[in-house]
């Protein structure tokens, strides 16, 4: 019974840390997209859509800042 408790709590802890890591990565990506948009609400919506497009196109995380910066320069309202 002791082994079950150890295994269950270890698995729960590992899952929680993985979940937290994924959430922090998502928050960082979202924050990057919003910081490139500035105070313009329409550009913020545009950049969040571009972030979704980047995820659909499976843009690698290391390439994401350059990809979003290029998308920001292509904003039609500029």
mmCIF file of the N, C-alpha and C atoms, coordinates in Angstrom:
data_MODEL
# 
_entry.id   MODEL 
# 
loop_
_atom_site.group_PDB 
_atom_site.id 
_atom_site.type_symbol 
_atom_site.label_atom_id 
_atom_site.label_alt_id 
_atom_site.label_comp_id 
_atom_site.label_asym_id 
_atom_site.label_entity_id 
_atom_site.label_seq_id 
_atom_site.pdbx_PDB_ins_code 
_atom_site.Cartn_x 
_atom_site.Cartn_y 
_atom_site.Cartn_z 
_atom_site.occupancy 
_atom_site.B_iso_or_equiv 
_atom_site.pdbx_formal_charge 
_atom_site.auth_seq_id 
_atom_site.auth_comp_id 
_atom_site.auth_asym_id 
_atom_site.auth_atom_id 
_atom_site.pdbx_PDB_model_num 
ATOM 1   N N  . UNK A 1 1  ? 0.811  -1.194 0.000   1.00 0.00 ? 1  UNK A N  1 
ATOM 2   C CA . UNK A 1 1  ? 0.000  0.000  0.000   1.00 0.00 ? 1  UNK A CA 1 
ATOM 3   C C  . UNK A 1 1  ? 0.863  1.270  0.000   1.00 0.00 ? 1  UNK A C  1 
ATOM 4   N N  . UNK A 1 2  ? 1.977  1.225  0.687   1.00 0.00 ? 2  UNK A N  1 
ATOM 5   C CA . UNK A 1 2  ? 2.850  2.391  0.730   1.00 0.00 ? 2  UNK A CA 1 
ATOM 6   C C  . UNK A 1 2  ? 3.391  2.733  -0.659  1.00 0.00 ? 2  UNK A C  1 
ATOM 7   N N  . UNK A 1 3  ? 3.720  1.691  -1.431  1.00 0.00 ? 3  UNK A N  1 
ATOM 8   C CA . UNK A 1 3  ? 4.244  1.926  -2.774  1.00 0.00 ? 3  UNK A CA 1 
ATOM 9   C C  . UNK A 1 3  ? 3.200  2.591  -3.671  1.00 0.00 ? 3  UNK A C  1 
ATOM 10  N N  . UNK A 1 4  ? 1.953  2.182  -3.503  1.00 0.00 ? 4  UNK A N  1 
ATOM 11  C CA . UNK A 1 4  ? 0.883  2.786  -4.297  1.00 0.00 ? 4  UNK A CA 1 
ATOM 12  C C  . UNK A 1 4  ? 0.774  4.283  -4.006  1.00 0.00 ? 4  UNK A C  1 
ATOM 13  N N  . UNK A 1 5  ? 0.844  4.662  -2.758  1.00 0.00 ? 5  UNK A N  1 
ATOM 14  C CA . UNK A 1 5  ? 0.753  6.074  -2.379  1.00 0.00 ? 5  UNK A CA 1 
ATOM 15  C C  . UNK A 1 5  ? 1.926  6.848  -2.967  1.00 0.00 ? 5  UNK A C  1 
ATOM 16  N N  . UNK A 1 6  ? 3.113  6.295  -2.902  1.00 0.00 ? 6  UNK A N  1 
ATOM 17  C CA . UNK A 1 6  ? 4.305  6.950  -3.446  1.00 0.00 ? 6  UNK A CA 1 
ATOM 18  C C  . UNK A 1 6  ? 4.184  7.111  -4.956  1.00 0.00 ? 6  UNK A C  1 
ATOM 19  N N  . UNK A 1 7  ? 3.754  6.052  -5.629  1.00 0.00 ? 7  UNK A N  1 
ATOM 20  C CA . UNK A 1 7  ? 3.613  6.103  -7.088  1.00 0.00 ? 7  UNK A CA 1 
ATOM 21  C C  . UNK A 1 7  ? 2.522  7.094  -7.489  1.00 0.00 ? 7  UNK A C  1 
ATOM 22  N N  . UNK A 1 8  ? 1.393  7.069  -6.782  1.00 0.00 ? 8  UNK A N  1 
ATOM 23  C CA . UNK A 1 8  ? 0.278  7.966  -7.117  1.00 0.00 ? 8  UNK A CA 1 
ATOM 24  C C  . UNK A 1 8  ? 0.666  9.433  -6.910  1.00 0.00 ? 8  UNK A C  1 
ATOM 25  N N  . UNK A 1 9  ? 1.318  9.743  -5.797  1.00 0.00 ? 9  UNK A N  1 
ATOM 26  C CA . UNK A 1 9  ? 1.686  11.145 -5.560  1.00 0.00 ? 9  UNK A CA 1 
ATOM 27  C C  . UNK A 1 9  ? 2.788  11.599 -6.499  1.00 0.00 ? 9  UNK A C  1 
ATOM 28  N N  . UNK A 1 10 ? 3.706  10.715 -6.847  1.00 0.00 ? 10 UNK A N  1 
ATOM 29  C CA . UNK A 1 10 ? 4.760  11.062 -7.793  1.00 0.00 ? 10 UNK A CA 1 
ATOM 30  C C  . UNK A 1 10 ? 4.161  11.331 -9.180  1.00 0.00 ? 10 UNK A C  1 
ATOM 31  N N  . UNK A 1 11 ? 3.245  10.459 -9.601  1.00 0.00 ? 11 UNK A N  1 
ATOM 32  C CA . UNK A 1 11 ? 2.596  10.654 -10.903 1.00 0.00 ? 11 UNK A CA 1 
ATOM 33  C C  . UNK A 1 11 ? 1.795  11.951 -10.918 1.00 0.00 ? 11 UNK A C  1 
ATOM 34  N N  . UNK A 1 12 ? 1.068  12.231 -9.849  1.00 0.00 ? 12 UNK A N  1 
ATOM 35  C CA . UNK A 1 12 ? 0.283  13.469 -9.784  1.00 0.00 ? 12 UNK A CA 1 
ATOM 36  C C  . UNK A 1 12 ? 1.201  14.688 -9.806  1.00 0.00 ? 12 UNK A C  1 
ATOM 37  N N  . UNK A 1 13 ? 2.320  14.624 -9.099  1.00 0.00 ? 13 UNK A N  1 
ATOM 38  C CA . UNK A 1 13 ? 3.271  15.736 -9.089  1.00 0.00 ? 13 UNK A CA 1 
ATOM 39  C C  . UNK A 1 13 ? 3.898  15.967 -10.448 1.00 0.00 ? 13 UNK A C  1 
ATOM 40  N N  . UNK A 1 14 ? 4.268  14.885 -11.122 1.00 0.00 ? 14 UNK A N  1 
ATOM 41  C CA . UNK A 1 14 ? 4.853  15.010 -12.462 1.00 0.00 ? 14 UNK A CA 1 
ATOM 42  C C  . UNK A 1 14 ? 3.844  15.590 -13.446 1.00 0.00 ? 14 UNK A C  1 
ATOM 43  N N  . UNK A 1 15 ? 2.603  15.126 -13.368 1.00 0.00 ? 15 UNK A N  1 
ATOM 44  C CA . UNK A 1 15 ? 1.571  15.646 -14.257 1.00 0.00 ? 15 UNK A CA 1 
ATOM 45  C C  . UNK A 1 15 ? 1.348  17.131 -13.998 1.00 0.00 ? 15 UNK A C  1 
ATOM 46  N N  . UNK A 1 16 ? 1.272  17.518 -12.727 1.00 0.00 ? 16 UNK A N  1 
ATOM 47  C CA . UNK A 1 16 ? 1.057  18.924 -12.389 1.00 0.00 ? 16 UNK A CA 1 
ATOM 48  C C  . UNK A 1 16 ? 2.191  19.789 -12.915 1.00 0.00 ? 16 UNK A C  1 
ATOM 49  N N  . UNK A 1 17 ? 3.425  19.346 -12.769 1.00 0.00 ? 17 UNK A N  1 
ATOM 50  C CA . UNK A 1 17 ? 4.559  20.127 -13.270 1.00 0.00 ? 17 UNK A CA 1 
ATOM 51  C C  . UNK A 1 17 ? 4.548  20.230 -14.792 1.00 0.00 ? 17 UNK A C  1 
ATOM 52  N N  . UNK A 1 18 ? 4.190  19.158 -15.470 1.00 0.00 ? 18 UNK A N  1 
ATOM 53  C CA . UNK A 1 18 ? 4.078  19.193 -16.932 1.00 0.00 ? 18 UNK A CA 1 
ATOM 54  C C  . UNK A 1 18 ? 2.989  20.180 -17.340 1.00 0.00 ? 18 UNK A C  1 
ATOM 55  N N  . UNK A 1 19 ? 1.826  20.118 -16.673 1.00 0.00 ? 19 UNK A N  1 
ATOM 56  C CA . UNK A 1 19 ? 0.706  20.998 -16.987 1.00 0.00 ? 19 UNK A CA 1 
ATOM 57  C C  . UNK A 1 19 ? 1.104  22.454 -16.765 1.00 0.00 ? 19 UNK A C  1 
ATOM 58  N N  . UNK A 1 20 ? 1.780  22.740 -15.666 1.00 0.00 ? 20 UNK A N  1 
ATOM 59  C CA . UNK A 1 20 ? 2.217  24.092 -15.357 1.00 0.00 ? 20 UNK A CA 1 
ATOM 60  C C  . UNK A 1 20 ? 3.221  24.591 -16.396 1.00 0.00 ? 20 UNK A C  1 
ATOM 61  N N  . UNK A 1 21 ? 4.144  23.724 -16.810 1.00 0.00 ? 21 UNK A N  1 
ATOM 62  C CA . UNK A 1 21 ? 5.136  24.080 -17.832 1.00 0.00 ? 21 UNK A CA 1 
ATOM 63  C C  . UNK A 1 21 ? 4.449  24.455 -19.146 1.00 0.00 ? 21 UNK A C  1 
ATOM 64  N N  . UNK A 1 22 ? 3.469  23.669 -19.556 1.00 0.00 ? 22 UNK A N  1 
ATOM 65  C CA . UNK A 1 22 ? 2.741  23.945 -20.799 1.00 0.00 ? 22 UNK A CA 1 
ATOM 66  C C  . UNK A 1 22 ? 1.976  25.257 -20.690 1.00 0.00 ? 22 UNK A C  1 
ATOM 67  N N  . UNK A 1 23 ? 1.320  25.508 -19.558 1.00 0.00 ? 23 UNK A N  1 
ATOM 68  C CA . UNK A 1 23 ? 0.586  26.752 -19.366 1.00 0.00 ? 23 UNK A CA 1 
ATOM 69  C C  . UNK A 1 23 ? 1.505  27.968 -19.414 1.00 0.00 ? 23 UNK A C  1 
ATOM 70  N N  . UNK A 1 24 ? 2.659  27.870 -18.775 1.00 0.00 ? 24 UNK A N  1 
ATOM 71  C CA . UNK A 1 24 ? 3.598  28.996 -18.775 1.00 0.00 ? 24 UNK A CA 1 
ATOM 72  C C  . UNK A 1 24 ? 4.095  29.277 -20.190 1.00 0.00 ? 24 UNK A C  1 
ATOM 73  N N  . UNK A 1 25 ? 4.373  28.223 -20.963 1.00 0.00 ? 25 UNK A N  1 
ATOM 74  C CA . UNK A 1 25 ? 4.786  28.433 -22.362 1.00 0.00 ? 25 UNK A CA 1 
ATOM 75  C C  . UNK A 1 25 ? 3.689  29.148 -23.146 1.00 0.00 ? 25 UNK A C  1 
ATOM 76  N N  . UNK A 1 26 ? 2.441  28.742 -22.952 1.00 0.00 ? 26 UNK A N  1 
ATOM 77  C CA . UNK A 1 26 ? 1.325  29.393 -23.649 1.00 0.00 ? 26 UNK A CA 1 
ATOM 78  C C  . UNK A 1 26 ? 1.194  30.844 -23.233 1.00 0.00 ? 26 UNK A C  1 
ATOM 79  N N  . UNK A 1 27 ? 1.333  31.127 -21.935 1.00 0.00 ? 27 UNK A N  1 
ATOM 80  C CA . UNK A 1 27 ? 1.246  32.502 -21.453 1.00 0.00 ? 27 UNK A CA 1 
ATOM 81  C C  . UNK A 1 27 ? 2.363  33.353 -22.033 1.00 0.00 ? 27 UNK A C  1 
ATOM 82  N N  . UNK A 1 28 ? 3.555  32.789 -22.124 1.00 0.00 ? 28 UNK A N  1 
ATOM 83  C CA . UNK A 1 28 ? 4.684  33.542 -22.682 1.00 0.00 ? 28 UNK A CA 1 
ATOM 84  C C  . UNK A 1 28 ? 4.456  33.849 -24.152 1.00 0.00 ? 28 UNK A C  1 
ATOM 85  N N  . UNK A 1 29 ? 3.953  32.878 -24.904 1.00 0.00 ? 29 UNK A N  1 
ATOM 86  C CA . UNK A 1 29 ? 3.675  33.101 -26.325 1.00 0.00 ? 29 UNK A CA 1 
ATOM 87  C C  . UNK A 1 29 ? 2.594  34.165 -26.505 1.00 0.00 ? 29 UNK A C  1 
ATOM 88  N N  . UNK A 1 30 ? 1.551  34.090 -25.698 1.00 0.00 ? 30 UNK A N  1 
ATOM 89  C CA . UNK A 1 30 ? 0.466  35.067 -25.773 1.00 0.00 ? 30 UNK A CA 1 
ATOM 90  C C  . UNK A 1 30 ? 0.978  36.459 -25.392 1.00 0.00 ? 30 UNK A C  1 
ATOM 91  N N  . UNK A 1 31 ? 1.797  36.527 -24.366 1.00 0.00 ? 31 UNK A N  1 
ATOM 92  C CA . UNK A 1 31 ? 2.349  37.810 -23.938 1.00 0.00 ? 31 UNK A CA 1 
ATOM 93  C C  . UNK A 1 31 ? 3.238  38.410 -25.025 1.00 0.00 ? 31 UNK A C  1 
ATOM 94  N N  . UNK A 1 32 ? 4.004  37.570 -25.709 1.00 0.00 ? 32 UNK A N  1 
ATOM 95  C CA . UNK A 1 32 ? 4.840  38.047 -26.807 1.00 0.00 ? 32 UNK A CA 1 
ATOM 96  C C  . UNK A 1 32 ? 3.981  38.640 -27.917 1.00 0.00 ? 32 UNK A C  1 
ATOM 97  N N  . UNK A 1 33 ? 2.924  37.929 -28.295 1.00 0.00 ? 33 UNK A N  1 
ATOM 98  C CA . UNK A 1 33 ? 2.053  38.422 -29.363 1.00 0.00 ? 33 UNK A CA 1 
ATOM 99  C C  . UNK A 1 33 ? 1.401  39.736 -28.964 1.00 0.00 ? 33 UNK A C  1 
ATOM 100 N N  . UNK A 1 34 ? 0.944  39.844 -27.721 1.00 0.00 ? 34 UNK A N  1 
ATOM 101 C CA . UNK A 1 34 ? 0.288  41.078 -27.284 1.00 0.00 ? 34 UNK A CA 1 
ATOM 102 C C  . UNK A 1 34 ? 1.273  42.230 -27.138 1.00 0.00 ? 34 UNK A C  1 
ATOM 103 N N  . UNK A 1 35 ? 2.514  41.927 -26.763 1.00 0.00 ? 35 UNK A N  1 
ATOM 104 C CA . UNK A 1 35 ? 3.497  43.001 -26.637 1.00 0.00 ? 35 UNK A CA 1 
ATOM 105 C C  . UNK A 1 35 ? 3.867  43.575 -28.002 1.00 0.00 ? 35 UNK A C  1 
ATOM 106 N N  . UNK A 1 36 ? 3.831  42.757 -29.029 1.00 0.00 ? 36 UNK A N  1 
ATOM 107 C CA . UNK A 1 36 ? 4.108  43.245 -30.382 1.00 0.00 ? 36 UNK A CA 1 
ATOM 108 C C  . UNK A 1 36 ? 2.952  44.070 -30.930 1.00 0.00 ? 36 UNK A C  1 
ATOM 109 N N  . UNK A 1 37 ? 1.766  43.909 -30.343 1.00 0.00 ? 37 UNK A N  1 
ATOM 110 C CA . UNK A 1 37 ? 0.595  44.647 -30.827 1.00 0.00 ? 37 UNK A CA 1 
ATOM 111 C C  . UNK A 1 37 ? 0.534  46.060 -30.283 1.00 0.00 ? 37 UNK A C  1 
ATOM 112 N N  . UNK A 1 38 ? 1.090  46.292 -29.129 1.00 0.00 ? 38 UNK A N  1 
ATOM 113 C CA . UNK A 1 38 ? 1.006  47.621 -28.529 1.00 0.00 ? 38 UNK A CA 1 
ATOM 114 C C  . UNK A 1 38 ? -0.371 47.869 -27.946 1.00 0.00 ? 38 UNK A C  1 
ATOM 115 N N  . UNK A 1 39 ? -0.779 49.138 -27.851 1.00 0.00 ? 39 UNK A N  1 
ATOM 116 C CA . UNK A 1 39 ? -2.066 49.459 -27.202 1.00 0.00 ? 39 UNK A CA 1 
ATOM 117 C C  . UNK A 1 39 ? -3.293 49.296 -28.105 1.00 0.00 ? 39 UNK A C  1 
ATOM 118 N N  . UNK A 1 40 ? -3.109 49.063 -29.388 1.00 0.00 ? 40 UNK A N  1 
ATOM 119 C CA . UNK A 1 40 ? -4.211 48.963 -30.351 1.00 0.00 ? 40 UNK A CA 1 
ATOM 120 C C  . UNK A 1 40 ? -4.981 47.653 -30.150 1.00 0.00 ? 40 UNK A C  1 
ATOM 121 N N  . UNK A 1 41 ? -6.266 47.765 -29.805 1.00 0.00 ? 41 UNK A N  1 
ATOM 122 C CA . UNK A 1 41 ? -7.092 46.583 -29.527 1.00 0.00 ? 41 UNK A CA 1 
ATOM 123 C C  . UNK A 1 41 ? -7.301 45.718 -30.773 1.00 0.00 ? 41 UNK A C  1 
ATOM 124 N N  . UNK A 1 42 ? -7.470 46.346 -31.923 1.00 0.00 ? 42 UNK A N  1 
ATOM 125 C CA . UNK A 1 42 ? -7.664 45.573 -33.150 1.00 0.00 ? 42 UNK A CA 1 
ATOM 126 C C  . UNK A 1 42 ? -6.385 44.826 -33.523 1.00 0.00 ? 42 UNK A C  1 
ATOM 127 N N  . UNK A 1 43 ? -5.251 45.456 -33.288 1.00 0.00 ? 43 UNK A N  1 
ATOM 128 C CA . UNK A 1 43 ? -3.984 44.784 -33.589 1.00 0.00 ? 43 UNK A CA 1 
ATOM 129 C C  . UNK A 1 43 ? -3.746 43.644 -32.608 1.00 0.00 ? 43 UNK A C  1 
ATOM 130 N N  . UNK A 1 44 ? -4.207 43.794 -31.365 1.00 0.00 ? 44 UNK A N  1 
ATOM 131 C CA . UNK A 1 44 ? -4.095 42.701 -30.394 1.00 0.00 ? 44 UNK A CA 1 
ATOM 132 C C  . UNK A 1 44 ? -4.867 41.481 -30.876 1.00 0.00 ? 44 UNK A C  1 
ATOM 133 N N  . UNK A 1 45 ? -6.087 41.712 -31.359 1.00 0.00 ? 45 UNK A N  1 
ATOM 134 C CA . UNK A 1 45 ? -6.896 40.609 -31.879 1.00 0.00 ? 45 UNK A CA 1 
ATOM 135 C C  . UNK A 1 45 ? -6.213 39.985 -33.102 1.00 0.00 ? 45 UNK A C  1 
ATOM 136 N N  . UNK A 1 46 ? -5.655 40.836 -33.953 1.00 0.00 ? 46 UNK A N  1 
ATOM 137 C CA . UNK A 1 46 ? -4.942 40.352 -35.134 1.00 0.00 ? 46 UNK A CA 1 
ATOM 138 C C  . UNK A 1 46 ? -3.743 39.496 -34.737 1.00 0.00 ? 46 UNK A C  1 
ATOM 139 N N  . UNK A 1 47 ? -2.986 39.954 -33.745 1.00 0.00 ? 47 UNK A N  1 
ATOM 140 C CA . UNK A 1 47 ? -1.794 39.212 -33.326 1.00 0.00 ? 47 UNK A CA 1 
ATOM 141 C C  . UNK A 1 47 ? -2.157 37.894 -32.648 1.00 0.00 ? 47 UNK A C  1 
ATOM 142 N N  . UNK A 1 48 ? -3.252 37.860 -31.907 1.00 0.00 ? 48 UNK A N  1 
ATOM 143 C CA . UNK A 1 48 ? -3.685 36.595 -31.318 1.00 0.00 ? 48 UNK A CA 1 
ATOM 144 C C  . UNK A 1 48 ? -4.111 35.614 -32.410 1.00 0.00 ? 48 UNK A C  1 
ATOM 145 N N  . UNK A 1 49 ? -4.715 36.138 -33.472 1.00 0.00 ? 49 UNK A N  1 
ATOM 146 C CA . UNK A 1 49 ? -5.067 35.279 -34.607 1.00 0.00 ? 49 UNK A CA 1 
ATOM 147 C C  . UNK A 1 49 ? -3.800 34.772 -35.296 1.00 0.00 ? 49 UNK A C  1 
ATOM 148 N N  . UNK A 1 50 ? -2.801 35.635 -35.417 1.00 0.00 ? 50 UNK A N  1 
ATOM 149 C CA . UNK A 1 50 ? -1.537 35.213 -36.021 1.00 0.00 ? 50 UNK A CA 1 
ATOM 150 C C  . UNK A 1 50 ? -0.845 34.156 -35.158 1.00 0.00 ? 50 UNK A C  1 
ATOM 151 N N  . UNK A 1 51 ? -0.956 34.280 -33.843 1.00 0.00 ? 51 UNK A N  1 
ATOM 152 C CA . UNK A 1 51 ? -0.402 33.262 -32.945 1.00 0.00 ? 51 UNK A CA 1 
ATOM 153 C C  . UNK A 1 51 ? -1.099 31.927 -33.160 1.00 0.00 ? 51 UNK A C  1 
ATOM 154 N N  . UNK A 1 52 ? -2.413 31.965 -33.316 1.00 0.00 ? 52 UNK A N  1 
ATOM 155 C CA . UNK A 1 52 ? -3.160 30.733 -33.601 1.00 0.00 ? 52 UNK A CA 1 
ATOM 156 C C  . UNK A 1 52 ? -2.723 30.151 -34.946 1.00 0.00 ? 52 UNK A C  1 
ATOM 157 N N  . UNK A 1 53 ? -2.493 31.022 -35.935 1.00 0.00 ? 53 UNK A N  1 
ATOM 158 C CA . UNK A 1 53 ? -2.015 30.547 -37.238 1.00 0.00 ? 53 UNK A CA 1 
ATOM 159 C C  . UNK A 1 53 ? -0.633 29.910 -37.114 1.00 0.00 ? 53 UNK A C  1 
ATOM 160 N N  . UNK A 1 54 ? 0.215  30.503 -36.294 1.00 0.00 ? 54 UNK A N  1 
ATOM 161 C CA . UNK A 1 54 ? 1.557  29.949 -36.100 1.00 0.00 ? 54 UNK A CA 1 
ATOM 162 C C  . UNK A 1 54 ? 1.478  28.565 -35.474 1.00 0.00 ? 54 UNK A C  1 
ATOM 163 N N  . UNK A 1 55 ? 0.570  28.384 -34.535 1.00 0.00 ? 55 UNK A N  1 
ATOM 164 C CA . UNK A 1 55 ? 0.418  27.065 -33.915 1.00 0.00 ? 55 UNK A CA 1 
ATOM 165 C C  . UNK A 1 55 ? -0.135 26.056 -34.914 1.00 0.00 ? 55 UNK A C  1 
ATOM 166 N N  . UNK A 1 56 ? -1.055 26.502 -35.782 1.00 0.00 ? 56 UNK A N  1 
ATOM 167 C CA . UNK A 1 56 ? -1.603 25.609 -36.810 1.00 0.00 ? 56 UNK A CA 1 
ATOM 168 C C  . UNK A 1 56 ? -0.526 25.190 -37.806 1.00 0.00 ? 56 UNK A C  1 
ATOM 169 N N  . UNK A 1 57 ? 0.356  26.130 -38.136 1.00 0.00 ? 57 UNK A N  1 
ATOM 170 C CA . UNK A 1 57 ? 1.432  25.845 -39.085 1.00 0.00 ? 57 UNK A CA 1 
ATOM 171 C C  . UNK A 1 57 ? 2.613  25.155 -38.420 1.00 0.00 ? 57 UNK A C  1 
ATOM 172 N N  . UNK A 1 58 ? 2.499  24.935 -37.108 1.00 0.00 ? 58 UNK A N  1 
ATOM 173 C CA . UNK A 1 58 ? 3.539  24.258 -36.336 1.00 0.00 ? 58 UNK A CA 1 
ATOM 174 C C  . UNK A 1 58 ? 4.892  24.967 -36.433 1.00 0.00 ? 58 UNK A C  1 
ATOM 175 N N  . UNK A 1 59 ? 4.834  26.300 -36.270 1.00 0.00 ? 59 UNK A N  1 
ATOM 176 C CA . UNK A 1 59 ? 6.063  27.094 -36.235 1.00 0.00 ? 59 UNK A CA 1 
ATOM 177 C C  . UNK A 1 59 ? 6.810  26.724 -34.959 1.00 0.00 ? 59 UNK A C  1 
ATOM 178 N N  . UNK A 1 60 ? 8.095  26.446 -35.089 1.00 0.00 ? 60 UNK A N  1 
ATOM 179 C CA . UNK A 1 60 ? 8.881  26.063 -33.917 1.00 0.00 ? 60 UNK A CA 1 
ATOM 180 C C  . UNK A 1 60 ? 8.974  27.231 -32.951 1.00 0.00 ? 60 UNK A C  1 
ATOM 181 N N  . UNK A 1 61 ? 9.062  26.902 -31.698 1.00 0.00 ? 61 UNK A N  1 
ATOM 182 C CA . UNK A 1 61 ? 9.058  27.918 -30.651 1.00 0.00 ? 61 UNK A CA 1 
ATOM 183 C C  . UNK A 1 61 ? 10.237 28.881 -30.780 1.00 0.00 ? 61 UNK A C  1 
ATOM 184 N N  . UNK A 1 62 ? 11.384 28.382 -31.207 1.00 0.00 ? 62 UNK A N  1 
ATOM 185 C CA . UNK A 1 62 ? 12.551 29.273 -31.341 1.00 0.00 ? 62 UNK A CA 1 
ATOM 186 C C  . UNK A 1 62 ? 12.374 30.250 -32.501 1.00 0.00 ? 62 UNK A C  1 
ATOM 187 N N  . UNK A 1 63 ? 11.531 29.909 -33.474 1.00 0.00 ? 63 UNK A N  1 
ATOM 188 C CA . UNK A 1 63 ? 11.277 30.782 -34.617 1.00 0.00 ? 63 UNK A CA 1 
ATOM 189 C C  . UNK A 1 63 ? 10.067 31.691 -34.405 1.00 0.00 ? 63 UNK A C  1 
ATOM 190 N N  . UNK A 1 64 ? 9.329  31.468 -33.337 1.00 0.00 ? 64 UNK A N  1 
ATOM 191 C CA . UNK A 1 64 ? 8.088  32.201 -33.116 1.00 0.00 ? 64 UNK A CA 1 
ATOM 192 C C  . UNK A 1 64 ? 8.281  33.713 -32.985 1.00 0.00 ? 64 UNK A C  1 
ATOM 193 N N  . UNK A 1 65 ? 9.283  34.215 -32.241 1.00 0.00 ? 65 UNK A N  1 
ATOM 194 C CA . UNK A 1 65 ? 9.427  35.681 -32.149 1.00 0.00 ? 65 UNK A CA 1 
ATOM 195 C C  . UNK A 1 65 ? 9.622  36.352 -33.515 1.00 0.00 ? 65 UNK A C  1 
ATOM 196 N N  . UNK A 1 66 ? 10.457 35.774 -34.364 1.00 0.00 ? 66 UNK A N  1 
ATOM 197 C CA . UNK A 1 66 ? 10.669 36.356 -35.689 1.00 0.00 ? 66 UNK A CA 1 
ATOM 198 C C  . UNK A 1 66 ? 9.405  36.239 -36.541 1.00 0.00 ? 66 UNK A C  1 
ATOM 199 N N  . UNK A 1 67 ? 8.720  35.118 -36.420 1.00 0.00 ? 67 UNK A N  1 
ATOM 200 C CA . UNK A 1 67 ? 7.511  34.887 -37.202 1.00 0.00 ? 67 UNK A CA 1 
ATOM 201 C C  . UNK A 1 67 ? 6.440  35.904 -36.808 1.00 0.00 ? 67 UNK A C  1 
ATOM 202 N N  . UNK A 1 68 ? 6.273  36.119 -35.504 1.00 0.00 ? 68 UNK A N  1 
ATOM 203 C CA . UNK A 1 68 ? 5.267  37.082 -35.047 1.00 0.00 ? 68 UNK A CA 1 
ATOM 204 C C  . UNK A 1 68 ? 5.665  38.516 -35.386 1.00 0.00 ? 68 UNK A C  1 
ATOM 205 N N  . UNK A 1 69 ? 6.958  38.818 -35.326 1.00 0.00 ? 69 UNK A N  1 
ATOM 206 C CA . UNK A 1 69 ? 7.401  40.167 -35.690 1.00 0.00 ? 69 UNK A CA 1 
ATOM 207 C C  . UNK A 1 69 ? 7.110  40.436 -37.168 1.00 0.00 ? 69 UNK A C  1 
ATOM 208 N N  . UNK A 1 70 ? 7.330  39.442 -38.005 1.00 0.00 ? 70 UNK A N  1 
ATOM 209 C CA . UNK A 1 70 ? 7.022  39.600 -39.428 1.00 0.00 ? 70 UNK A CA 1 
ATOM 210 C C  . UNK A 1 70 ? 5.522  39.765 -39.636 1.00 0.00 ? 70 UNK A C  1 
ATOM 211 N N  . UNK A 1 71 ? 4.732  39.033 -38.864 1.00 0.00 ? 71 UNK A N  1 
ATOM 212 C CA . UNK A 1 71 ? 3.270  39.160 -38.970 1.00 0.00 ? 71 UNK A CA 1 
ATOM 213 C C  . UNK A 1 71 ? 2.819  40.534 -38.499 1.00 0.00 ? 71 UNK A C  1 
ATOM 214 N N  . UNK A 1 72 ? 3.476  41.075 -37.490 1.00 0.00 ? 72 UNK A N  1 
ATOM 215 C CA . UNK A 1 72 ? 3.126  42.400 -36.972 1.00 0.00 ? 72 UNK A CA 1 
ATOM 216 C C  . UNK A 1 72 ? 3.401  43.488 -37.998 1.00 0.00 ? 72 UNK A C  1 
ATOM 217 N N  . UNK A 1 73 ? 4.464  43.325 -38.769 1.00 0.00 ? 73 UNK A N  1 
ATOM 218 C CA . UNK A 1 73 ? 4.758  44.331 -39.803 1.00 0.00 ? 73 UNK A CA 1 
ATOM 219 C C  . UNK A 1 73 ? 3.757  44.245 -40.945 1.00 0.00 ? 73 UNK A C  1 
ATOM 220 N N  . UNK A 1 74 ? 3.137  43.085 -41.105 1.00 0.00 ? 74 UNK A N  1 
ATOM 221 C CA . UNK A 1 74 ? 2.138  42.916 -42.163 1.00 0.00 ? 74 UNK A CA 1 
ATOM 222 C C  . UNK A 1 74 ? 0.734  43.272 -41.730 1.00 0.00 ? 74 UNK A C  1 
ATOM 223 N N  . UNK A 1 75 ? 0.597  43.905 -40.584 1.00 0.00 ? 75 UNK A N  1 
ATOM 224 C CA . UNK A 1 75 ? -0.732 44.301 -40.084 1.00 0.00 ? 75 UNK A CA 1 
ATOM 225 C C  . UNK A 1 75 ? -1.362 45.288 -41.061 1.00 0.00 ? 75 UNK A C  1 
ATOM 226 N N  . UNK A 1 76 ? -2.588 44.997 -41.537 1.00 0.00 ? 76 UNK A N  1 
ATOM 227 C CA . UNK A 1 76 ? -3.185 45.849 -42.575 1.00 0.00 ? 76 UNK A CA 1 
ATOM 228 C C  . UNK A 1 76 ? -3.539 47.253 -42.102 1.00 0.00 ? 76 UNK A C  1 
ATOM 229 N N  . UNK A 1 77 ? -3.687 47.480 -40.801 1.00 0.00 ? 77 UNK A N  1 
ATOM 230 C CA . UNK A 1 77 ? -4.055 48.797 -40.323 1.00 0.00 ? 77 UNK A CA 1 
ATOM 231 C C  . UNK A 1 77 ? -2.882 49.737 -40.151 1.00 0.00 ? 77 UNK A C  1 
ATOM 232 N N  . UNK A 1 78 ? -1.682 49.254 -40.416 1.00 0.00 ? 78 UNK A N  1 
ATOM 233 C CA . UNK A 1 78 ? -0.480 50.088 -40.210 1.00 0.00 ? 78 UNK A CA 1 
ATOM 234 C C  . UNK A 1 78 ? -0.265 51.048 -41.331 1.00 0.00 ? 78 UNK A C  1 
# 
